[in-house]
Amino acid sequence: MGDLLDALSVALKAGLGFQAIFFGLLAIGINVQFGYTGLLNFGQIAFAMLGGFGIAVSVSQWGLSFWVGVLVGLLAAVVLALLLGLPTLRLRADYLAIATIAAAEGLRLLFRSVSATPVTGGTRGLAAFNRDFIALAPWETGKRYSFLGTTWSGAELWVMLVGWVVVALGCVLVWLLMRSPWGRVVKSVREDEDAVRALGKNVYVYKMQALVLGGVFGALGGMIYAVGTGSAIPDQYQNANTFLAYAALILGGAARVLGPVIGAMLLLFLIQFADTLLRTLISNGVIPEGLFTATDVAAIRFVLVGLGLMLLLVFRPQGIFGDRREVMLDAR
């Protein structure tokens, strides 16, 4: 019983921590692009990388303030969205998907290359750029605090507080936008863009706006991840993170304001719970090491969570809070 409670405690911390905030913001951006507008963006992690490195490079390499770094990261995300959207948004959905996933991987390889090392730090990345942000905490950052049966450092609590405030503000913004005339148009674009075009709306402009807005949310997620880890390393921003964000969106429910947030929290909770529980069962001899060892747990936990997502897609494809009609769309 004690081992189970420990596993739940560790999983709860994962479901509330900065990684859940990171995936939540990525999924909110994808929700704007895919859930509401029907755009297949498979390179959301590229926007996160620009957000994280926008702060890291500005502070560590250029000697600018933390808040200037935030603006640099957001501006870089907007520029990337424009560069990706201009040549692809007039084409079919698969072209945008190919362009975004290629851009994400290309940027990661560029940032870790030898030629970029003087700016990005290469494979070692950059560190010690979040001190000004952590110093703003209204409590001792080196002290340990108990919260909901979990233990956090003061710095972790500060990042978590600011991160969840950003998530809450993002949800309010999406809620307001999707109930505005702009939101009604982008949802119509998702359903039938030819009909929207026939009514005199510039579909291309609305798609571009949705791509930029979703990219900004991705950049904010990358910033939270960077200040939470205290480092920015290109290999932290693998394309697999984009698909984990999609999994969070599917789990919570597409085209729902709180769907991506709840989905991210549940996804991180389940992954960490499976990891901790499996390791405990192996160490206690409940699972024989001949079956699999503790080193196999990192892969097996994703297999188990993946099976659960497959069952969810079979029996409830709209996710926990979603509407089946929202996922029966023709993405363009």
ABEGO torsion letter per residue (X at the ends): XAAAAAAAAAAAAAAABAAAAAAAAAAAAAAAAAAAAGBBBAAAAAAAAAAAAAAAAAAAAAGBBAAAAAAAAAAAAAAAAAAAAAAAAABBAAAAAAAAAAAAAAAAAAAABAAAAAAAGEAAEBBGAAAAAAAABABBAABBBBBGGBBBBAAAAAAAAAAAAAAAAAAAAAAAAAABAAAAAAAAAAABAAAAAAAGBBAAAAAAAAAAAAAAAAAAAAAAAAAAAGBBBAAABBAAAAAAAAAAAAAAEBGBAAAAAAAAAAAAAAAAAAAAAAAAAAAAGABBAAABBAAAAAAAAAAAAAAAAAAAAAABAAEAABBAAAABBBBX
